[in-house]
Amino acid sequence: MLAKKCVIIVFIVMSVTLFALEVFLDAYYYDYRPAEPQPAHGRIYAAKVGKGGLAYLTRKEQVVYRLLGPLSITSFLFGWLLNMRWKQFRYQKKIR
């Protein structure tokens, strides 16, 4: 019982953490990454960041930046679906 609740909580916390990291990286890349390619540093991959800006990232930065959103959504869905299957956190309707 307790292990199932912990698994669900871990998935939901991981989802929120990945979403927060995506928001942080968006602002960070907007402020601190070049708006023009820098082949000498490997910053040749264009990415749309914060408020429609354009930043050039390395391959590794681009892969991480693109995967954070889908991983966050997937993690949330796993937690939600596991809760629906295991029924660890029940939703109660309020009667007026």
C-alpha positions in Angstrom: 0.0 0.0 0.0 2.6 2.5 1.0 4.9 1.6 -1.8 2.2 2.2 -4.4 1.5 5.7 -2.9 5.2 6.4 -3.0 5.5 5.4 -6.7 2.5 7.7 -7.6 4.0 10.6 -5.6 7.4 10.1 -7.2 5.9 10.3 -10.7 3.9 13.5 -9.9 6.9 15.2 -8.2 9.1 14.2 -11.1 6.6 15.8 -13.5 6.5 19.0 -11.6 10.3 19.1 -11.3 10.8 18.5 -15.0 8.3 21.3 -15.8 10.0 23.7 -13.5 13.4 22.8 -15.1 11.9 23.5 -18.5 10.7 26.9 -17.4 14.0 27.7 -15.8 16.1 26.6 -18.9 13.8 28.6 -21.2 14.6 31.8 -19.3 18.2 30.9 -18.8 18.8 30.2 -22.5 17.0 33.4 -23.5 19.3 35.4 -21.3 22.6 33.6 -21.6 22.8 31.9 -25.0 23.9 33.6 -28.2 21.3 34.8 -30.7 23.7 33.9 -33.6 25.4 30.6 -34.3 28.9 30.0 -32.8 30.3 27.0 -34.6 33.6 27.2 -32.7 31.7 26.4 -29.5 29.3 23.9 -31.1 26.3 26.3 -30.7 24.7 25.7 -34.1 21.2 24.4 -33.2 18.6 27.1 -33.2 15.8 26.9 -30.6 12.9 29.2 -30.0 13.1 30.3 -26.4 11.3 32.8 -24.1 9.0 35.4 -25.7 9.7 34.2 -29.2 13.5 34.7 -29.0 16.0 32.6 -30.8 19.0 31.0 -29.1 21.7 28.7 -30.5 22.4 25.7 -28.4 24.8 22.7 -28.4 23.4 19.4 -29.5 23.2 18.1 -25.9 21.4 21.3 -24.7 19.0 21.0 -27.6 18.2 17.4 -26.8 17.6 18.1 -23.1 15.5 21.2 -23.9 13.3 19.3 -26.3 12.7 16.3 -24.1 11.7 18.1 -20.9 8.2 18.9 -21.9 7.2 15.4 -23.2 8.9 13.7 -20.2 7.0 16.0 -17.8 3.7 15.1 -19.4 4.5 11.4 -19.6 5.5 11.3 -16.0 2.3 13.0 -14.9 0.2 10.6 -17.0 2.0 7.6 -15.5 1.3 8.8 -12.0 -2.3 9.6 -12.9 -2.9 6.3 -14.6 -1.3 4.3 -11.8 -3.5 6.1 -9.3 -6.6 5.3 -11.4 -5.6 1.6 -11.5 -4.4 1.2 -7.9 -7.0 3.7 -6.4 -4.6 5.0 -3.7 -5.8 8.6 -3.7 -9.6 8.7 -3.9 -11.5 11.7 -5.1 -14.5 12.6 -2.9 -17.4 14.7 -4.2 -18.6 17.4 -1.8 -22.3 17.2 -1.0 -23.9 20.6 -0.5 
